[in-house]
Amino acid sequence: MSKEAWSLIFEFARTDTPEDPYAFRFGRQDYSLRTTHGGRKRVQLDWSDALLNDLDALHEPYCDPAVAQRVGRTLCSFLEPSGWSWHAQELSAAVQESGPVIVTIRSAAAELYALPWELLPLEATGQCVGELPGVLVRYEWPETHTVPAKLIPDARGGRILMAWSNAAGPVPAAEHISGISTACELSAQEFVADRDVVAHATVGRLADALERGSSEGRPAAVLHLLCHGGRAGRTWGLMLDGEGPDDEAVAVDAWRLRQLLAPHAATLRLVVVSACGSAYGREFDSIPQALHRAGIEAVVASRFPLSVPGSIRLAETLYEAMLVQHRTLEDAFLEVRKHLARDAARLDWAGLQLYARLADGHASHPLEAGRPRGSQAEQAPPELSRVDLVGLDLPELLELRGQVSSTLSSRFESQQALLCIELADVAFRAGPADPELQKRCYGLLAEASLPHHGRIFATQGESLRACYPGVKDALRTVFGFIEALTEYNYRASRENQLVVCMGLHYGPVLSNGKLVTGVAVELAARIASAAGQSEVLLSQNALNQAPRVTQAVCQPVSTIKHADLDMAIELYRLPWTGDQHLPSVVEIEESGEEMSLPKQDIIAFGRLDSLADGTRANDIVLTHPDEESQLSISRWHFEVRRTMEGYVLRAVSGQSTEVDGRLVAQGEEVPVNAGSVVRLAQVMTLRFRGAERRSSVRDAVTVQHGS
């Protein structure tokens, strides 16, 4: 945000007891809103049970979109007396001109910071201000000032200090550390994990780390906190470790955290709080409010629960933008919001808040504040290089591009096998998979990759991306992962089973040992997206590198195209381990109905179709032509579960279940094979059949390239 920004300020005060920012009461509340010309307009907000319930609903992991729209309309109605329709038109025009736009929420009434102003809609288009490109929503407490930056003696400037605690539950500490360290490695910023990471953070350990940095002349300029949020009395706090080895988790409230960090505000210019609801505070100071009011220049936090993938995306994107791309904090914040918005199931993008002051401008560089003049960063600022490029003519730019491309290829390019695994959309689960399932999938893949020299290099949404030296290593990982997945699913409940789609590609990437990028990475993701449930798809390149025995069992299925490649990519299906010997179809003898078994490890059979929330109750819905006989079938009658040896039937109903003439007691398991006959409640007969065997379809191209 280096250009002049179009600015809109909403400055509120409560009409009743305006001198007390915390004199909030439920019910109708009047506020005064300063107009563009310095006057005041009276606006009213009804803090009704309905609004409070909607605000609470926004904090749920998966919120009904209708709630977000309803809250947005409430904000629109609240501002309408102040001429919001007119302001919205001006804002929209500024966005059309592709210039930076800043909307500042400045309020002497603490409760208004709990409202998600990012959801405020434009009447003409229905778009929320928080989803518009280039529009920064910024929060500022009135009549406060940023503590002036103190000169840092060391020419390298301030450090990034990362602190994490899993006292209240697991946190993705390794991924956050990796995101920060990767960005630092690709820039001039120093980051030493042994020195700059406070593990199992306590208030005492954090205080020691901050004081040690100051005493060494390299104070922390950025503090990145990763932990869980939790109740601290009537407000929210950060859940950190207790000081003693046997102490329980401690809820550190906003007041205590301010007491800890405020003395360092002259050098600590940015605090990033990656915790659920860290910006939430309806009646008292929220954590970012308290730190902001104490004079810290900028605070980033989330008022909604921040998902695990969202928090990782925050860490990776924010520091890459600030350090590698040399962008301002404001631009980096917008880049994070853009990446978070790609997850359609969550409101991570709308929950993220930036507390900063209008007086500090809109082009802040927290890590450059306090650097001594003449430092390396000041001698050759990143912005200068960009300006110099403008003066180059086309031949010079083409030559420069060739040099950069040649250097990238010679230093960082290699051929690697790329595996992408996505959690499949399934009808038996309401909404996206729980974050705990995503972490389980991550753990299974990481464990399967380790013996084959592979590693997970990125997570995006509900997908995992891993790289391997060769296709054979990747295939061994795939087989090991499927085996581990099968064992996990066998012990899991039906709704918590993992169902995945996999894509495998082989091609050139740019990698420095941590970061992996290139068209081949995106191709692997495209291939995984094209795969169905419990399906492994290989590109032609991957198939060519596979052993002949693997090539022989793969079947051509489809082609995909990539925008950067003017060619079609042939895809081949690798049979899921053991699929060839399993039943694939079930026939109901009484009705003649045939149904394919879904490609998942747990399959439920019963007469109930769906639950009240619309999720599928049974994967195979059993329907008898006789209504009276139909009632003899249980709503959930039995499950078929996959093991490495094949399918087993587990009776879940007290109604009778027979498999091949054998009565199966409730909770008992017996094998089910192609040809098995299952009799239910003496009224229904099911016959399981296998798929017809097909010979390999390896066309001339496959044989030629694979030989």
SULMOZI-V177863 format. One record per residue. N is the residue number from 1. BURIAL is # if it has 9 or more other C-alpha atoms within 8 Angstrom, else .. D_CENTER is the distance of its C-alpha to the mean C-alpha in Angstrom with 2 decimals. Layout:
<<N & BURIAL & D_CENTER> <N & BURIAL & D_CENTER>>
//
This chain:
<<1 & # & 25.26> <2 & . & 28.69> <3 & . & 30.59> <4 & . & 32.16> <5 & # & 29.70> <6 & # & 30.59> <7 & . & 30.20> <8 & . & 30.24> <9 & . & 30.73> <10 & # & 30.68> <11 & # & 32.77> <12 & # & 33.39> <13 & # & 35.86> <14 & # & 36.87> <15 & . & 40.44> <16 & . & 41.29> <17 & . & 41.39> <18 & # & 39.50> <19 & . & 40.40> <20 & . & 38.17> <21 & # & 34.46> <22 & # & 33.76> <23 & . & 36.52> <24 & . & 34.14> <25 & . & 35.54> <26 & . & 34.31> <27 & . & 35.83> <28 & # & 36.80> <29 & # & 36.35> <30 & # & 37.91> <31 & # & 36.50> <32 & # & 38.03> <33 & # & 36.07> <34 & # & 37.54> <35 & # & 38.35> <36 & . & 38.28> <37 & . & 41.99> <38 & . & 41.85> <39 & . & 42.89> <40 & . & 41.23> <41 & # & 40.13> <42 & # & 39.83> <43 & # & 36.73> <44 & # & 36.01> <45 & # & 33.00> <46 & # & 33.51> <47 & # & 31.37> <48 & # & 32.12> <49 & . & 30.82> <50 & . & 29.10> <51 & # & 27.17> <52 & # & 26.34> <53 & . & 25.16> <54 & # & 22.90> <55 & # & 21.44> <56 & . & 20.91> <57 & # & 19.31> <58 & # & 16.67> <59 & # & 15.60> <60 & # & 15.06> <61 & . & 11.68> <62 & . & 12.58> <63 & # & 15.15> <64 & . & 17.86> <65 & . & 17.68> <66 & . & 21.39> <67 & # & 20.88> <68 & # & 18.90> <69 & # & 21.69> <70 & . & 24.34> <71 & # & 23.24> <72 & # & 23.16> <73 & # & 26.68> <74 & . & 27.82> <75 & # & 26.87> <76 & # & 28.68> <77 & . & 31.75> <78 & # & 31.71> <79 & # & 32.00> <80 & # & 34.34> <81 & # & 37.56> <82 & # & 36.53> <83 & . & 36.41> <84 & # & 32.68> <85 & # & 33.57> <86 & . & 35.44> <87 & . & 32.76> <88 & # & 30.17> <89 & # & 32.50> <90 & . & 32.87> <91 & # & 29.16> <92 & . & 28.67> <93 & . & 31.52> <94 & # & 30.05> <95 & # & 26.77> <96 & . & 28.99> <97 & . & 30.66> <98 & . & 27.37> <99 & # & 28.12> <100 & # & 25.92> <101 & # & 25.85> <102 & # & 25.39> <103 & # & 25.47> <104 & # & 26.47> <105 & # & 26.51> <106 & # & 29.37> <107 & # & 30.61> <108 & # & 33.23> <109 & # & 32.07> <110 & # & 29.22> <111 & # & 27.99> <112 & . & 27.07> <113 & # & 24.14> <114 & # & 22.52> <115 & . & 22.54> <116 & # & 19.46> <117 & # & 21.44> <118 & # & 18.56> <119 & # & 19.38> <120 & # & 23.03> <121 & # & 24.14> <122 & # & 26.68> <123 & . & 29.51> <124 & . & 30.39> <125 & . & 27.12> <126 & . & 25.06> <127 & # & 22.16> <128 & # & 20.50> <129 & # & 21.23> <130 & # & 17.61> <131 & # & 16.82> <132 & # & 19.91> <133 & . & 19.71> <134 & # & 21.23> <135 & # & 21.45> <136 & # & 20.62> <137 & # & 20.88> <138 & # & 22.31> <139 & # & 23.73> <140 & # & 27.10> <141 & # & 29.56> <142 & . & 33.09> <143 & . & 35.86> <144 & . & 33.78> <145 & . & 33.80> <146 & # & 31.81> <147 & # & 33.67> <148 & . & 35.17> <149 & # & 33.74> <150 & . & 35.90> <151 & . & 37.10> <152 & # & 35.56> <153 & # & 38.41> <154 & # & 36.42> <155 & # & 36.01> <156 & . & 32.55> <157 & # & 31.31> <158 & # & 28.90> <159 & # & 26.38> <160 & # & 22.69> <161 & # & 22.70> <162 & # & 19.70> <163 & # & 20.19> <164 & # & 18.35> <165 & # & 19.49> <166 & # & 18.69> <167 & # & 21.71> <168 & # & 20.00> <169 & . & 17.71> <170 & . & 15.66> <171 & # & 13.24> <172 & . & 11.52> <173 & . & 14.45> <174 & . & 15.23> <175 & . & 11.99> <176 & # & 12.42> <177 & # & 16.08> <178 & . & 15.63> <179 & # & 13.62> <180 & # & 16.42> <181 & # & 19.24> <182 & # & 18.45> <183 & # & 18.59> <184 & # & 21.73> <185 & # & 23.33> <186 & . & 23.03> <187 & . & 24.65> <188 & . & 27.57> <189 & # & 25.68> <190 & . & 26.78> <191 & # & 24.42> <192 & . & 26.02> <193 & . & 23.88> <194 & . & 27.02> <195 & . & 27.92> <196 & # & 24.80> <197 & # & 22.62> <198 & # & 23.68> <199 & . & 22.67> <200 & # & 23.10> <201 & # & 23.68> <202 & # & 26.51> <203 & # & 28.04> <204 & . & 30.88> <205 & # & 28.98> <206 & # & 26.95> <207 & # & 30.25> <208 & . & 31.93> <209 & # & 29.34> <210 & # & 29.61> <211 & # & 33.40> <212 & # & 33.71> <213 & # & 31.93> <214 & # & 34.24> <215 & . & 37.31> <216 & . & 36.53> <217 & # & 36.25> <218 & # & 32.56> <219 & # & 30.80> <220 & # & 27.06> <221 & # & 26.12> <222 & # & 22.40> <223 & # & 21.19> <224 & # & 17.59> <225 & # & 17.31> <226 & # & 14.81> <227 & # & 15.86> <228 & # & 15.84> <229 & # & 17.48> <230 & # & 20.57> <231 & # & 23.85> <232 & # & 26.45> <233 & . & 29.43> <234 & . & 28.92> <235 & # & 25.91> <236 & # & 22.61> <237 & # & 22.46> <238 & # & 20.55> <239 & # & 21.17> <240 & # & 22.76> <241 & # & 25.14> <242 & # & 28.75> <243 & . & 31.35> <244 & . & 33.24> <245 & . & 32.20> <246 & . & 32.76> <247 & . & 31.36> <248 & . & 28.62> <249 & # & 25.46> <250 & # & 26.52> <251 & # & 25.06> <252 & # & 25.58> <253 & # & 26.13> <254 & # & 25.99> <255 & . & 29.72> <256 & . & 29.59> <257 & # & 26.69> <258 & # & 28.58> <259 & . & 31.67> <260 & # & 29.97> <261 & # & 28.37> <262 & # & 30.80> <263 & . & 33.53> <264 & . & 31.33> <265 & # & 30.41> <266 & # & 32.79> <267 & # & 30.77> <268 & # & 27.32> <269 & # & 26.02> <270 & # & 22.27> <271 & # & 20.41> <272 & # & 16.61> <273 & # & 15.73> <274 & # & 12.35> <275 & # & 13.26> <276 & # & 13.08> <277 & # & 15.63> <278 & # & 17.04> <279 & # & 18.29> <280 & # & 19.77> <281 & # & 23.55> <282 & # & 25.83> <283 & # & 29.15> <284 & # & 28.83> <285 & # & 27.20> <286 & # & 23.46> <287 & # & 22.47> <288 & # & 21.67> <289 & # & 24.80> <290 & # & 26.93> <291 & # & 25.89> <292 & # & 26.26> <293 & # & 29.67> <294 & # & 30.76> <295 & # & 30.65> <296 & # & 27.49> <297 & # & 26.80> <298 & # & 23.06> <299 & # & 20.44> <300 & # & 16.70> <301 & # & 15.22> <302 & # & 13.36> <303 & # & 15.67> <304 & # & 13.29> <305 & # & 11.46> <306 & # & 8.36> <307 & # & 5.90> <308 & # & 5.90> <309 & # & 2.75> <310 & # & 3.05> <311 & # & 6.39> <312 & # & 6.61> <313 & # & 5.90> <314 & # & 8.36> <315 & # & 10.72> <316 & # & 10.97> <317 & # & 11.43> <318 & # & 13.59> <319 & # & 16.02> <320 & # & 16.33> <321 & # & 17.28> <322 & # & 19.66> <323 & # & 21.22> <324 & # & 21.21> <325 & . & 21.48> <326 & # & 23.55> <327 & # & 22.06> <328 & # & 22.68> <329 & # & 20.35> <330 & # & 20.45> <331 & # & 19.52> <332 & # & 16.71> <333 & # & 15.34> <334 & # & 15.63> <335 & # & 13.92> <336 & # & 10.78> <337 & # & 11.13> <338 & # & 11.73> <339 & # & 8.62> <340 & # & 6.52> <341 & # & 9.24> <342 & . & 8.62> <343 & . & 6.62> <344 & . & 10.08> <345 & . & 9.80> <346 & # & 8.37> <347 & # & 10.16> <348 & # & 7.91> <349 & # & 9.87> <350 & # & 13.07> <351 & # & 12.84> <352 & # & 12.72> <353 & # & 16.42> <354 & # & 18.72> <355 & # & 22.12> <356 & # & 24.73> <357 & # & 28.31> <358 & . & 30.02> <359 & . & 32.78> <360 & # & 30.54> <361 & . & 29.86> <362 & # & 26.73> <363 & # & 26.65> <364 & # & 25.94> <365 & # & 25.44> <366 & # & 24.95> <367 & # & 25.81> <368 & # & 28.97> <369 & # & 30.39> <370 & # & 33.51> <371 & # & 34.02> <372 & # & 37.77> <373 & . & 39.34> <374 & . & 40.06> <375 & # & 36.97> <376 & . & 35.50> <377 & . & 32.59> <378 & . & 35.13> <379 & . & 37.52> <380 & . & 35.08> <381 & . & 32.32> <382 & . & 29.54> <383 & . & 30.50> <384 & . & 34.06> <385 & # & 33.06> <386 & . & 31.37> <387 & . & 34.50> <388 & . & 36.77> <389 & . & 35.16> <390 & . & 36.31> <391 & . & 39.88> <392 & . & 39.76> <393 & . & 41.38> <394 & . & 39.97> <395 & . & 41.79> <396 & . & 40.60> <397 & # & 36.96> <398 & . & 37.32> <399 & . & 38.91> <400 & . & 36.16> <401 & . & 33.52> <402 & . & 35.57> <403 & . & 35.79> <404 & . & 32.04> <405 & . & 31.41> <406 & . & 34.15> <407 & . & 32.89> <408 & # & 29.32> <409 & # & 30.84> <410 & . & 33.34> <411 & . & 31.10> <412 & # & 27.69> <413 & # & 28.13> <414 & . & 28.39> <415 & # & 28.21> <416 & # & 25.52> <417 & # & 24.36> <418 & # & 20.73> <419 & # & 19.07> <420 & # & 15.94> <421 & # & 15.02> <422 & # & 13.13> <423 & # & 13.14> <424 & # & 15.80> <425 & . & 16.16> <426 & . & 18.98> <427 & . & 21.51> <428 & # & 22.01> <429 & # & 18.69> <430 & . & 17.92> <431 & . & 14.54> <432 & . & 11.46> <433 & # & 11.73> <434 & . & 11.56> <435 & # & 9.17> <436 & . & 12.58> <437 & # & 13.21> <438 & # & 10.24> <439 & . & 11.68> <440 & . & 15.06> <441 & # & 14.46> <442 & # & 13.33> <443 & . & 16.52> <444 & # & 18.73> <445 & # & 17.91> <446 & # & 18.29> <447 & . & 21.57> <448 & # & 22.81> <449 & # & 22.17> <450 & # & 23.99> <451 & . & 27.55> <452 & # & 27.11> <453 & # & 26.10> <454 & # & 22.53> <455 & # & 19.23> <456 & # & 15.50> <457 & # & 14.80> <458 & . & 11.23> <459 & # & 8.01> <460 & . & 6.42> <461 & . & 4.89> <462 & # & 7.56> <463 & # & 9.72> <464 & # & 11.34> <465 & # & 13.81> <466 & # & 16.97> <467 & # & 20.32> <468 & # & 23.90> <469 & # & 27.36> <470 & # & 28.65> <471 & # & 28.22> <472 & # & 30.29> <473 & # & 27.92> <474 & # & 24.96> <475 & . & 27.04> <476 & # & 28.07> <477 & # & 24.45> <478 & # & 23.84> <479 & # & 26.90> <480 & # & 26.04> <481 & # & 22.52> <482 & # & 24.11> <483 & # & 26.67> <484 & # & 24.26> <485 & # & 22.17> <486 & # & 25.48> <487 & # & 26.59> <488 & # & 23.45> <489 & # & 23.60> <490 & # & 27.31> <491 & . & 26.81> <492 & . & 23.86> <493 & . & 24.31> <494 & . & 24.01> <495 & . & 20.96> <496 & . & 19.14> <497 & # & 20.16> <498 & # & 17.86> <499 & # & 18.62> <500 & # & 17.36> <501 & # & 18.30> <502 & # & 19.15> <503 & # & 20.22> <504 & # & 22.42> <505 & # & 23.81> <506 & # & 26.12> <507 & # & 26.52> <508 & # & 26.65> <509 & # & 23.78> <510 & # & 23.81> <511 & # & 22.87> <512 & . & 23.91> <513 & . & 23.09> <514 & . & 19.48> <515 & # & 18.13> <516 & # & 18.63> <517 & # & 18.85> <518 & # & 21.10> <519 & . & 21.85> <520 & # & 22.05> <521 & # & 18.36> <522 & . & 17.59> <523 & # & 20.47> <524 & # & 19.14> <525 & # & 15.95> <526 & # & 18.43> <527 & # & 20.57> <528 & # & 17.95> <529 & # & 17.24> <530 & . & 21.02> <531 & # & 21.43> <532 & . & 22.16> <533 & # & 21.50> <534 & # & 22.69> <535 & # & 23.67> <536 & # & 23.79> <537 & # & 24.60> <538 & # & 26.15> <539 & # & 27.05> <540 & # & 30.72> <541 & # & 30.12> <542 & # & 28.51> <543 & # & 31.32> <544 & # & 33.93> <545 & # & 32.80> <546 & # & 32.73> <547 & . & 35.81> <548 & . & 38.45> <549 & . & 38.08> <550 & # & 34.44> <551 & # & 35.50> <552 & . & 38.16> <553 & # & 35.89> <554 & # & 33.31> <555 & # & 33.80> <556 & # & 33.09> <557 & . & 30.91> <558 & . & 29.80> <559 & . & 29.02> <560 & # & 26.19> <561 & # & 26.43> <562 & # & 24.37> <563 & . & 24.94> <564 & . & 25.86> <565 & . & 28.22> <566 & . & 31.34> <567 & . & 31.62> <568 & # & 30.54> <569 & # & 28.68> <570 & # & 30.34> <571 & # & 28.23> <572 & # & 29.67> <573 & # & 28.79> <574 & # & 29.14> <575 & # & 30.34> <576 & # & 28.13> <577 & . & 30.07> <578 & # & 33.03> <579 & . & 32.41> <580 & . & 35.88> <581 & . & 37.65> <582 & # & 35.77> <583 & # & 36.83> <584 & # & 34.94> <585 & # & 36.93> <586 & # & 38.41> <587 & # & 41.49> <588 & # & 42.79> <589 & # & 46.54> <590 & . & 47.67> <591 & . & 45.80> <592 & . & 45.53> <593 & . & 41.81> <594 & . & 39.73> <595 & . & 35.96> <596 & . & 33.67> <597 & # & 31.66> <598 & . & 27.88> <599 & . & 26.15> <600 & . & 24.60> <601 & # & 25.93> <602 & # & 26.83> <603 & # & 28.82> <604 & # & 30.22> <605 & # & 33.67> <606 & # & 35.29> <607 & # & 36.76> <608 & # & 33.99> <609 & # & 31.95> <610 & # & 29.08> <611 & . & 28.04> <612 & . & 28.20> <613 & . & 24.50> <614 & . & 25.00> <615 & # & 23.44> <616 & # & 25.79> <617 & # & 28.08> <618 & # & 29.57> <619 & # & 28.72> <620 & # & 32.46> <621 & # & 34.25> <622 & # & 37.89> <623 & . & 40.46> <624 & # & 44.20> <625 & . & 46.75> <626 & . & 48.74> <627 & . & 47.22> <628 & . & 48.96> <629 & # & 47.84> <630 & # & 44.27> <631 & . & 44.25> <632 & # & 45.17> <633 & # & 41.82> <634 & # & 39.27> <635 & . & 36.11> <636 & # & 34.28> <637 & # & 36.93> <638 & # & 35.49> <639 & # & 32.53> <640 & # & 32.62> <641 & # & 30.56> <642 & # & 30.18> <643 & # & 31.39> <644 & . & 32.16> <645 & . & 35.72> <646 & # & 34.93> <647 & # & 34.45> <648 & # & 35.74> <649 & # & 36.50> <650 & # & 35.76> <651 & # & 37.81> <652 & # & 35.98> <653 & # & 38.83> <654 & . & 42.27> <655 & # & 43.77> <656 & # & 45.43> <657 & # & 43.58> <658 & # & 45.59> <659 & # & 44.46> <660 & . & 47.29> <661 & . & 49.82> <662 & . & 48.34> <663 & . & 47.34> <664 & # & 43.90> <665 & # & 43.55> <666 & # & 40.53> <667 & . & 37.87> <668 & . & 39.74> <669 & # & 38.37> <670 & # & 40.41> <671 & . & 39.67> <672 & # & 39.32> <673 & # & 40.27> <674 & # & 41.16> <675 & # & 44.43> <676 & # & 43.71> <677 & # & 45.05> <678 & # & 43.47> <679 & # & 45.62> <680 & # & 44.16> <681 & # & 46.35> <682 & . & 49.37> <683 & . & 48.40> <684 & # & 45.78> <685 & # & 45.69> <686 & # & 42.67> <687 & # & 43.19> <688 & # & 40.47> <689 & # & 40.94> <690 & # & 39.43> <691 & . & 38.57> <692 & . & 41.39> <693 & . & 41.40> <694 & . & 40.80> <695 & . & 41.99> <696 & . & 39.78> <697 & . & 39.47> <698 & # & 39.40> <699 & . & 40.81> <700 & . & 42.86> <701 & . & 40.00> <702 & # & 38.04> <703 & # & 41.18> <704 & . & 42.09> <705 & . & 38.77> <706 & # & 38.18> <707 & . & 41.64>>
//
